[in-house]
Amino acid sequence: MGHCLDFLSFAPQTRYSLDELIRTRGERCPLPLSLYTGQNLFPETLTRTAERQTRRIELRVNRRFSREAREREQTRRRYQNRLAQAEIDLAFHTPSTVGSWMCMRKICRCVCMPGCGASRAVRGQAAWNGRGRNSGG
C-alpha cells in the first residue's frame, strides 16, 4: 500500500511535468520526467534543436565573413582615396619639388636629410617623366 501512496504523492508534480512537456512541445521536460520521455513523445524536438544550432553557427560564420568583407572594402576604399589624393597633390608639383613631396609622404627609399636635394631631384625627375608617359605624352 505504501507504494500506491508514493505514486499519489508524485501525481501532481508528474501531471505538471506532463502539462509543461505538452505545452512546450517537448522543448522543456521537467522532473520527474526524463529527457528520454520528452524525446520519445516529441522526436521533432531533436531535429528542431539541431536546426537551431546549425542556424546559429551559420549566422555567426556569415557575420564574420561580412565583417571581413566590409573591412577589406574599407581598406580598398582608403587606398583608393589615398591614391586619388596623391594624384591631386602631384599635379601641383614640378620635378624639382616632387622629391620633397615623396619625403613628406614617406615614399622615398633613402633616409632623407634636410640637405638631400640631389637624390630628390633625381627621384623627382623620374616621377615627372613617368607621369608624362602615363598621360599619353
C-alpha positions in Angstrom: 0.0 0.0 0.0 2.9 2.4 0.7 3.8 2.0 -3.0 0.5 3.4 -4.0 0.9 6.4 -1.6 4.2 7.3 -3.2 2.6 7.3 -6.7 -0.2 9.5 -5.5 2.2 12.0 -3.8 4.1 12.4 -7.0 1.0 12.6 -9.2 0.5 16.4 -9.1 4.2 17.0 -9.9 4.1 14.4 -12.7 0.9 16.0 -14.1 2.5 19.4 -14.0 5.6 18.0 -15.8 3.4 16.4 -18.5 1.5 19.6 -19.0 4.7 21.5 -19.4 6.1 19.0 -21.8 3.0 19.1 -23.9 2.7 22.9 -23.7 6.3 23.4 -24.9 6.0 20.6 -27.5 9.0 18.8 -26.0 11.2 21.8 -25.5 11.1 21.5 -21.7 11.0 18.2 -19.9 10.9 19.0 -16.2 11.5 16.4 -13.4 10.3 13.8 -12.6 10.1 13.1 -16.3 13.3 12.0 -18.0 14.7 13.7 -21.1 14.3 10.4 -22.8 10.5 10.7 -22.3 10.4 14.0 -24.0 12.5 12.8 -26.9 10.2 9.8 -27.4 7.0 11.8 -27.3 8.3 14.6 -29.4 11.1 13.3 -31.7 11.0 16.5 -33.8 12.4 18.4 -30.8 15.9 16.9 -31.5 15.6 17.9 -35.2 14.4 21.4 -34.3 17.2 21.8 -31.7 19.9 20.7 -34.3 18.5 23.0 -36.9 18.6 25.9 -34.5 22.2 25.2 -33.6 23.1 24.9 -37.2 21.4 28.2 -38.0 23.2 29.9 -35.1 26.6 28.6 -36.4 25.7 29.8 -39.9 24.7 33.2 -38.7 28.0 33.5 -36.7 30.1 32.5 -39.7 28.1 34.8 -42.1 28.6 37.7 -39.7 32.3 37.1 -39.6 32.6 36.8 -43.4 30.5 40.0 -43.7 32.7 41.8 -41.2 35.9 40.7 -43.0 34.5 41.7 -46.4 33.4 45.1 -45.0 37.0 45.6 -43.6 38.5 44.6 -46.9 36.2 47.0 -48.7 37.1 49.8 -46.3 40.8 49.1 -46.7 40.4 49.2 -50.5 38.4 52.4 -50.3 41.1 54.1 -48.1 43.8 53.0 -50.5 41.8 54.4 -53.5 41.3 57.7 -51.6 45.0 58.0 -50.8 45.9 57.2 -54.4 43.5 59.9 -55.7 44.8 62.4 -53.2 48.4 61.6 -54.2 47.5 62.2 -57.9 45.9 65.6 -56.9 48.9 66.5 -54.8 51.4 65.5 -57.6 49.6 67.7 -60.1 50.8 70.7 -58.3 54.5 69.6 -58.1 57.3 70.1 -60.5 60.3 67.8 -61.0 62.3 69.8 -58.6 59.7 69.7 -55.8 58.4 66.2 -56.2 61.2 64.8 -54.1 60.1 66.8 -51.1 56.6 65.5 -51.6 57.8 61.9 -51.6 59.8 62.5 -48.4 56.8 64.2 -46.8 54.7 61.1 -47.7 57.5 58.7 -46.6 57.6 57.2 -50.1 61.3 57.7 -50.8 63.6 54.8 -50.2 66.6 56.7 -48.7 66.9 58.4 -45.4 66.2 61.9 -46.5 68.0 64.6 -44.6 67.2 68.3 -45.0 70.1 68.7 -47.4 69.3 65.7 -49.6 68.5 67.8 -52.7 70.5 65.7 -55.2 68.6 62.5 -54.6 65.3 64.3 -54.5 65.9 65.9 -57.9 66.7 62.5 -59.5 63.6 60.9 -58.0 61.5 63.9 -58.9 62.6 63.9 -62.5 61.9 60.1 -62.7 58.4 60.6 -61.3 57.8 63.6 -63.6 58.9 61.6 -66.6 56.8 58.6 -65.6 53.7 60.9 -65.2 54.2 62.3 -68.6 54.3 58.9 -70.3 51.1 57.7 -68.5 49.2 60.7 -69.8 49.9 59.7 -73.4 52.6 62.4 -74.0 
